[in-house]
Amino acid sequence: MSGVVVNDLRWEVRARGAGLPLLVLHGFMGRGSSWGGHARAFARHFRLVVVDLPGHGHSDAAGPADGRSRP
């Protein structure tokens, strides 16, 4: 696993493949690994970047419930 920190919030980010970058986002209640076989196919042609959105997968949660809400 790898990640980046933005405004004290850790985002899980995975990248693989080569070529032009392609960012893919999962749907509600999903996570980056939901891309499964599609990710393998995309990575053959692109530099695939997959993230777990906040509160999903291995990314931190943000919002009023954990006191991290931002103005």
N, C-alpha and C positions, 0 to 999 in steps of 0.2 A: 504494500500500500504506500501511497505517497500523498502528499497534500500541500496546500498552500494556506497561509493565514492572511485574511483580509479583515481589517477592523476588529481584531481579536477573535474572529470566527474562523475555525479550521474547516476547510473544504477538502474532501477526498477527491483527488484528481488522478486519473490514469491516462497515459498516452502510449500509443504504439503505432507501428507502421511508418511509412515515409511518403513524402509528397505534400500536396496542398493540405492545410489543416481542415479538419471537419469536426466540429463540436456537436455532440449529440446529448440531448437532455431526456431524462426519463419522465414518465407521467406521474400523476398523483399517486402516492403510496408506493412508488417504485423505487429503484436505485439503479446506479450505473450498470451493475451486472445484469440487469434485465435485458440488455441488448444482446447477450449471448452470441449465437451464430451470426447475427447481423454484424456485430462488431468485428468478428474475424474476417468477414467478407469485405467490409469497408476498409479495414486496415491493410488489405492487399493493394489498395489504390490510393489511400490517403494517410496523412498523419492524424490518426483518430484520437480525439480528446474526449474522455468520458468523465463526467462529474457526478457526485452524489449531491443533490441539492440540500440546502440546510434542513436539518431534522430528519434526513433520510440516509439509509446506508451507514457509512462511517463518518459522515460530516456532522459537525456540531449543530445543535438546535439553536435557534435565536428567536427571541420574542418576549412578550410580557411574562410568560410562565417561568422563564429562567432569569429574568431581570436584565436581559441583554437588548431590549428594544432601544432603538436609536431615534432621536428627534428627526 
